[in-house]
């Protein structure tokens, strides 16, 4: 994945959509193979959904992201870590 990520970053710097697509496709191919290798193909959607729920819990009470001065999204008051134990 490191090599593909480096290819992706170079393609972005060069604004080369063909190479961006190639790098992202390679990343997906490797990721899908890794998911299968670990036997998670029937659970990965639930894992992703749990990550999404956790990420959305970072929002503030007003439903908007809370940003640090450097632009990083902070964890809101209702934040919870993803719980994969119930999924696996």
N, CA, C and O atoms as a GROMACS GRO file, in nm:
protein
  352
    1UNK      N    1   0.082  -0.119   0.000
    1UNK     CA    2   0.000   0.000   0.000
    1UNK      C    3   0.087   0.126   0.000
    1UNK      O    4   0.048   0.230  -0.054
    2UNK      N    5   0.204   0.116   0.060
    2UNK     CA    6   0.291   0.234   0.065
    2UNK      C    7   0.327   0.280  -0.076
    2UNK      O    8   0.320   0.399  -0.107
    3UNK      N    9   0.364   0.185  -0.161
    3UNK     CA   10   0.402   0.220  -0.298
    3UNK      C   11   0.285   0.283  -0.373
    3UNK      O   12   0.301   0.383  -0.443
    4UNK      N   13   0.166   0.225  -0.357
    4UNK     CA   14   0.048   0.277  -0.426
    4UNK      C   15   0.011   0.415  -0.372
    4UNK      O   16  -0.032   0.502  -0.447
    5UNK      N   17   0.027   0.434  -0.241
    5UNK     CA   18  -0.002   0.565  -0.182
    5UNK      C   19   0.094   0.670  -0.236
    5UNK      O   20   0.053   0.783  -0.263
    6UNK      N   21   0.220   0.634  -0.250
    6UNK     CA   22   0.319   0.728  -0.306
    6UNK      C   23   0.285   0.761  -0.451
    6UNK      O   24   0.298   0.875  -0.495
    7UNK      N   25   0.242   0.658  -0.527
    7UNK     CA   26   0.200   0.682  -0.666
    7UNK      C   27   0.079   0.776  -0.670
    7UNK      O   28   0.071   0.865  -0.754
    8UNK      N   29  -0.014   0.754  -0.578
    8UNK     CA   30  -0.132   0.840  -0.571
    8UNK      C   31  -0.093   0.985  -0.541
    8UNK      O   32  -0.140   1.077  -0.608
    9UNK      N   33  -0.008   1.005  -0.441
    9UNK     CA   34   0.032   1.141  -0.404
    9UNK      C   35   0.103   1.212  -0.519
    9UNK      O   36   0.082   1.330  -0.542
   10UNK      N   37   0.188   1.138  -0.590
   10UNK     CA   38   0.257   1.197  -0.706
   10UNK      C   39   0.156   1.234  -0.815
   10UNK      O   40   0.166   1.340  -0.876
   11UNK      N   41   0.059   1.146  -0.838
   11UNK     CA   42  -0.043   1.174  -0.940
   11UNK      C   43  -0.126   1.296  -0.904
   11UNK      O   44  -0.162   1.375  -0.991
   12UNK      N   45  -0.156   1.311  -0.776
   12UNK     CA   46  -0.232   1.429  -0.730
   12UNK      C   47  -0.150   1.555  -0.753
   12UNK      O   48  -0.201   1.656  -0.802
   13UNK      N   49  -0.022   1.550  -0.717
   13UNK     CA   50   0.065   1.666  -0.737
   13UNK      C   51   0.072   1.704  -0.884
   13UNK      O   52   0.083   1.822  -0.918
   14UNK      N   53   0.066   1.604  -0.972
   14UNK     CA   54   0.073   1.628  -1.116
   14UNK      C   55  -0.064   1.651  -1.179
   14UNK      O   56  -0.076   1.672  -1.299
   15UNK      N   57  -0.167   1.645  -1.095
   15UNK     CA   58  -0.305   1.662  -1.144
   15UNK      C   59  -0.334   1.567  -1.260
   15UNK      O   60  -0.396   1.606  -1.359
   16UNK      N   61  -0.289   1.442  -1.245
   16UNK     CA   62  -0.301   1.340  -1.350
   16UNK      C   63  -0.412   1.242  -1.312
   16UNK      O   64  -0.389   1.147  -1.238
   17UNK      N   65  -0.531   1.267  -1.364
   17UNK     CA   66  -0.648   1.188  -1.326
   17UNK      C   67  -0.634   1.041  -1.366
   17UNK      O   68  -0.683   0.953  -1.295
   18UNK      N   69  -0.568   1.014  -1.477
   18UNK     CA   70  -0.548   0.874  -1.519
   18UNK      C   71  -0.463   0.800  -1.415
   18UNK      O   72  -0.498   0.689  -1.376
   19UNK      N   73  -0.355   0.861  -1.371
   19UNK     CA   74  -0.268   0.797  -1.272
   19UNK      C   75  -0.334   0.793  -1.134
   19UNK      O   76  -0.310   0.700  -1.057
   20UNK      N   77  -0.416   0.893  -1.103
   20UNK     CA   78  -0.492   0.890  -0.977
   20UNK      C   79  -0.584   0.768  -0.978
   20UNK      O   80  -0.587   0.692  -0.881
   21UNK      N   81  -0.658   0.749  -1.087
   21UNK     CA   82  -0.748   0.635  -1.099
   21UNK      C   83  -0.671   0.504  -1.089
   21UNK      O   84  -0.716   0.410  -1.023
   22UNK      N   85  -0.556   0.496  -1.154
   22UNK     CA   86  -0.474   0.376  -1.150
   22UNK      C   87  -0.429   0.345  -1.008
   22UNK      O   88  -0.440   0.231  -0.962
   23UNK      N   89  -0.380   0.446  -0.938
   23UNK     CA   90  -0.332   0.426  -0.800
   23UNK      C   91  -0.447   0.386  -0.708
   23UNK      O   92  -0.432   0.295  -0.626
   24UNK      N   93  -0.561   0.452  -0.720
   24UNK     CA   94  -0.676   0.419  -0.636
   24UNK      C   95  -0.727   0.278  -0.666
   24UNK      O   96  -0.764   0.204  -0.575
   25UNK      N   97  -0.729   0.242  -0.793
   25UNK     CA   98  -0.769   0.106  -0.830
   25UNK      C   99  -0.675   0.001  -0.772
   25UNK      O  100  -0.720  -0.102  -0.722
   26UNK      N  101  -0.545   0.028  -0.778
   26UNK     CA  102  -0.447  -0.063  -0.719
   26UNK      C  103  -0.469  -0.075  -0.568
   26UNK      O  104  -0.462  -0.185  -0.513
   27UNK      N  105  -0.494   0.038  -0.502
   27UNK     CA  106  -0.518   0.036  -0.357
   27UNK      C  107  -0.641  -0.048  -0.323
   27UNK      O  108  -0.639  -0.128  -0.229
   28UNK      N  109  -0.748  -0.030  -0.401
   28UNK     CA  110  -0.869  -0.108  -0.378
   28UNK      C  111  -0.843  -0.257  -0.398
   28UNK      O  112  -0.893  -0.340  -0.321
   29UNK      N  113  -0.767  -0.290  -0.499
   29UNK     CA  114  -0.737  -0.430  -0.528
   29UNK      C  115  -0.663  -0.494  -0.411
   29UNK      O  116  -0.697  -0.604  -0.366
   30UNK      N  117  -0.562  -0.424  -0.361
   30UNK     CA  118  -0.484  -0.475  -0.247
   30UNK      C  119  -0.571  -0.483  -0.123
   30UNK      O  120  -0.568  -0.582  -0.051
   31UNK      N  121  -0.650  -0.379  -0.098
   31UNK     CA  122  -0.736  -0.376   0.019
   31UNK      C  123  -0.839  -0.489   0.016
   31UNK      O  124  -0.860  -0.557   0.116
   32UNK      N  125  -0.902  -0.510  -0.099
   32UNK     CA  126  -1.000  -0.618  -0.111
   32UNK      C  127  -0.936  -0.754  -0.088
   32UNK      O  128  -0.992  -0.839  -0.020
   33UNK      N  129  -0.818  -0.774  -0.144
   33UNK     CA  130  -0.747  -0.900  -0.121
   33UNK      C  131  -0.712  -0.920   0.025
   33UNK      O  132  -0.719  -1.032   0.076
   34UNK      N  133  -0.674  -0.813   0.092
   34UNK     CA  134  -0.639  -0.821   0.234
   34UNK      C  135  -0.763  -0.851   0.318
   34UNK      O  136  -0.756  -0.929   0.413
   35UNK      N  137  -0.875  -0.791   0.283
   35UNK     CA  138  -1.001  -0.819   0.353
   35UNK      C  139  -1.035  -0.967   0.342
   35UNK      O  140  -1.071  -1.031   0.440
   36UNK      N  141  -1.023  -1.021   0.221
   36UNK     CA  142  -1.051  -1.163   0.198
   36UNK      C  143  -0.952  -1.251   0.273
   36UNK      O  144  -0.989  -1.352   0.333
   37UNK      N  145  -0.825  -1.212   0.270
   37UNK     CA  146  -0.720  -1.289   0.339
   37UNK      C  147  -0.753  -1.306   0.487
   37UNK      O  148  -0.722  -1.410   0.546
   38UNK      N  149  -0.814  -1.206   0.547
   38UNK     CA  150  -0.848  -1.211   0.690
   38UNK      C  151  -0.990  -1.263   0.715
   38UNK      O  152  -1.036  -1.265   0.829
   39UNK      N  153  -1.058  -1.304   0.609
   39UNK     CA  154  -1.192  -1.360   0.624
   39UNK      C  155  -1.298  -1.259   0.664
   39UNK      O  156  -1.399  -1.296   0.724
   40UNK      N  157  -1.276  -1.133   0.630
   40UNK     CA  158  -1.369  -1.027   0.672
   40UNK      C  159  -1.466  -0.985   0.562
   40UNK      O  160  -1.540  -0.888   0.580
   41UNK      N  161  -1.468  -1.056   0.450
   41UNK     CA  162  -1.550  -1.012   0.337
   41UNK      C  163  -1.698  -1.002   0.372
   41UNK      O  164  -1.769  -0.921   0.312
   42UNK      N  165  -1.747  -1.082   0.466
   42UNK     CA  166  -1.888  -1.076   0.503
   42UNK      C  167  -1.915  -0.979   0.617
   42UNK      O  168  -2.030  -0.959   0.656
   43UNK      N  169  -1.809  -0.919   0.670
   43UNK     CA  170  -1.825  -0.830   0.785
   43UNK      C  171  -1.775  -0.688   0.759
   43UNK      O  172  -1.801  -0.599   0.840
   44UNK      N  173  -1.705  -0.666   0.649
   44UNK     CA  174  -1.639  -0.537   0.627
   44UNK      C  175  -1.739  -0.423   0.614
   44UNK      O  176  -1.709  -0.311   0.653
   45UNK      N  177  -1.857  -0.450   0.559
   45UNK     CA  178  -1.957  -0.344   0.548
   45UNK      C  179  -2.003  -0.299   0.687
   45UNK      O  180  -2.020  -0.180   0.711
   46UNK      N  181  -2.023  -0.394   0.778
   46UNK     CA  182  -2.061  -0.359   0.915
   46UNK      C  183  -1.948  -0.286   0.985
   46UNK      O  184  -1.972  -0.194   1.063
   47UNK      N  185  -1.823  -0.325   0.959
   47UNK     CA  186  -1.707  -0.256   1.015
   47UNK      C  187  -1.705  -0.111   0.967
   47UNK      O  188  -1.686  -0.019   1.046
   48UNK      N  189  -1.725  -0.092   0.837
   48UNK     CA  190  -1.727   0.043   0.781
   48UNK      C  191  -1.840   0.125   0.842
   48UNK      O  192  -1.821   0.242   0.877
   49UNK      N  193  -1.958   0.065   0.855
   49UNK     CA  194  -2.072   0.136   0.914
   49UNK      C  195  -2.042   0.179   1.057
   49UNK      O  196  -2.082   0.288   1.098
   50UNK      N  197  -1.974   0.094   1.134
   50UNK     CA  198  -1.939   0.129   1.272
   50UNK      C  199  -1.839   0.244   1.274
   50UNK      O  200  -1.848   0.332   1.360
   51UNK      N  201  -1.744   0.244   1.182
   51UNK     CA  202  -1.649   0.356   1.172
   51UNK      C  203  -1.724   0.484   1.138
   51UNK      O  204  -1.695   0.590   1.194
   52UNK      N  205  -1.819   0.476   1.046
   52UNK     CA  206  -1.898   0.593   1.009
   52UNK      C  207  -1.977   0.646   1.128
   52UNK      O  208  -1.980   0.767   1.151
   53UNK      N  209  -2.040   0.556   1.205
   53UNK     CA  210  -2.115   0.600   1.323
   53UNK      C  211  -2.023   0.671   1.422
   53UNK      O  212  -2.059   0.775   1.478
   54UNK      N  213  -1.905   0.615   1.443
   54UNK     CA  214  -1.808   0.676   1.533
   54UNK      C  215  -1.765   0.813   1.482
   54UNK      O  216  -1.759   0.909   1.558
   55UNK      N  217  -1.734   0.821   1.353
   55UNK     CA  218  -1.692   0.950   1.296
   55UNK      C  219  -1.801   1.055   1.310
   55UNK      O  220  -1.771   1.171   1.339
   56UNK      N  221  -1.926   1.017   1.289
   56UNK     CA  222  -2.036   1.112   1.302
   56UNK      C  223  -2.058   1.154   1.447
   56UNK      O  224  -2.114   1.260   1.473
   57UNK      N  225  -2.013   1.071   1.542
   57UNK     CA  226  -2.026   1.108   1.683
   57UNK      C  227  -1.926   1.217   1.722
   57UNK      O  228  -1.934   1.271   1.832
   58UNK      N  229  -1.834   1.249   1.633
   58UNK     CA  230  -1.738   1.357   1.659
   58UNK      C  231  -1.801   1.494   1.644
   58UNK      O  232  -1.743   1.594   1.687
   59UNK      N  233  -1.920   1.502   1.583
   59UNK     CA  234  -1.984   1.631   1.558
   59UNK      C  235  -2.024   1.697   1.689
   59UNK      O  236  -2.046   1.631   1.790
   60UNK      N  237  -2.031   1.828   1.685
   60UNK     CA  238  -2.075   1.904   1.801
   60UNK      C  239  -2.225   1.893   1.819
   60UNK      O  240  -2.294   1.829   1.739
   61UNK      N  241  -2.276   1.955   1.924
   61UNK     CA  242  -2.420   1.951   1.954
   61UNK      C  243  -2.503   2.009   1.840
   61UNK      O  244  -2.619   1.973   1.822
   62UNK      N  245  -2.443   2.100   1.762
   62UNK     CA  246  -2.515   2.163   1.651
   62UNK      C  247  -2.509   2.079   1.523
   62UNK      O  248  -2.560   2.120   1.419
   63UNK      N  249  -2.446   1.961   1.531
   63UNK     CA  250  -2.437   1.872   1.415
   63UNK      C  251  -2.326   1.909   1.318
   63UNK      O  252  -2.319   1.853   1.209
   64UNK      N  253  -2.241   2.001   1.358
   64UNK     CA  254  -2.131   2.045   1.272
   64UNK      C  255  -1.998   2.002   1.331
   64UNK      O  256  -1.985   1.986   1.452
   65UNK      N  257  -1.897   1.984   1.244
   65UNK     CA  258  -1.764   1.948   1.295
   65UNK      C  259  -1.707   2.057   1.384
   65UNK      O  260  -1.734   2.176   1.366
   66UNK      N  261  -1.628   2.015   1.480
   66UNK     CA  262  -1.555   2.106   1.568
   66UNK      C  263  -1.410   2.102   1.521
   66UNK      O  264  -1.347   1.996   1.521
   67UNK      N  265  -1.357   2.217   1.481
   67UNK     CA  266  -1.222   2.222   1.424
   67UNK      C  267  -1.122   2.282   1.521
   67UNK      O  268  -1.153   2.376   1.594
   68UNK      N  269  -1.003   2.225   1.521
   68UNK     CA  270  -0.889   2.282   1.590
   68UNK      C  271  -0.834   2.394   1.503
   68UNK      O  272  -0.873   2.407   1.387
   69UNK      N  273  -0.743   2.474   1.557
   69UNK     CA  274  -0.684   2.585   1.482
   69UNK      C  275  -0.617   2.539   1.353
   69UNK      O  276  -0.617   2.611   1.254
   70UNK      N  277  -0.558   2.418   1.355
   70UNK     CA  278  -0.488   2.368   1.237
   70UNK      C  279  -0.580   2.297   1.139
   70UNK      O  280  -0.534   2.242   1.039
   71UNK      N  281  -0.711   2.297   1.166
   71UNK     CA  282  -0.809   2.239   1.074
   71UNK      C  283  -0.846   2.095   1.104
   71UNK      O  284  -0.937   2.041   1.040
   72UNK      N  285  -0.779   2.032   1.200
   72UNK     CA  286  -0.814   1.894   1.236
   72UNK      C  287  -0.950   1.892   1.304
   72UNK      O  288  -0.982   1.980   1.384
   73UNK      N  289  -1.030   1.791   1.270
   73UNK     CA  290  -1.161   1.775   1.334
   73UNK      C  291  -1.141   1.717   1.473
   73UNK      O  292  -1.073   1.616   1.490
   74UNK      N  293  -1.201   1.782   1.571
   74UNK     CA  294  -1.192   1.738   1.711
   74UNK      C  295  -1.305   1.641   1.742
   74UNK      O  296  -1.403   1.632   1.667
   75UNK      N  297  -1.293   1.569   1.850
   75UNK     CA  298  -1.399   1.480   1.895
   75UNK      C  299  -1.502   1.561   1.972
   75UNK      O  300  -1.468   1.636   2.064
   76UNK      N  301  -1.629   1.546   1.935
   76UNK     CA  302  -1.737   1.617   2.001
   76UNK      C  303  -1.773   1.554   2.135
   76UNK      O  304  -1.715   1.452   2.173
   77UNK      N  305  -1.869   1.613   2.205
   77UNK     CA  306  -1.906   1.565   2.339
   77UNK      C  307  -1.972   1.426   2.338
   77UNK      O  308  -1.975   1.360   2.442
   78UNK      N  309  -2.024   1.382   2.226
   78UNK     CA  310  -2.092   1.252   2.218
   78UNK      C  311  -2.006   1.146   2.149
   78UNK      O  312  -2.057   1.041   2.110
   79UNK      N  313  -1.876   1.174   2.135
   79UNK     CA  314  -1.787   1.082   2.064
   79UNK      C  315  -1.780   0.946   2.133
   79UNK      O  316  -1.777   0.936   2.256
   80UNK      N  317  -1.777   0.842   2.052
   80UNK     CA  318  -1.750   0.708   2.102
   80UNK      C  319  -1.657   0.638   2.003
   80UNK      O  320  -1.665   0.660   1.882
   81UNK      N  321  -1.570   0.552   2.056
   81UNK     CA  322  -1.481   0.472   1.971
   81UNK      C  323  -1.563   0.364   1.903
   81UNK      O  324  -1.661   0.315   1.958
   82UNK      N  325  -1.523   0.326   1.781
   82UNK     CA  326  -1.592   0.215   1.716
   82UNK      C  327  -1.575   0.088   1.799
   82UNK      O  328  -1.468   0.061   1.852
   83UNK      N  329  -1.682   0.011   1.810
   83UNK     CA  330  -1.679  -0.114   1.885
   83UNK      C  331  -1.695  -0.230   1.787
   83UNK      O  332  -1.806  -0.263   1.744
   84UNK      N  333  -1.583  -0.291   1.752
   84UNK     CA  334  -1.585  -0.400   1.656
   84UNK      C  335  -1.609  -0.535   1.722
   84UNK      O  336  -1.637  -0.633   1.653
   85UNK      N  337  -1.600  -0.542   1.854
   85UNK     CA  338  -1.612  -0.670   1.922
   85UNK      C  339  -1.748  -0.735   1.897
   85UNK      O  340  -1.758  -0.857   1.890
   86UNK      N  341  -1.851  -0.655   1.882
   86UNK     CA  342  -1.985  -0.710   1.859
   86UNK      C  343  -2.003  -0.756   1.714
   86UNK      O  344  -2.098  -0.828   1.683
   87UNK      N  345  -1.911  -0.716   1.626
   87UNK     CA  346  -1.923  -0.747   1.484
   87UNK      C  347  -1.843  -0.870   1.443
   87UNK      O  348  -1.875  -0.935   1.344
   88UNK      N  349  -1.739  -0.900   1.518
   88UNK     CA  350  -1.644  -1.005   1.476
   88UNK      C  351  -1.665  -1.135   1.551
   88UNK      O  352  -1.593  -1.232   1.527
   0.00000   0.00000   0.00000
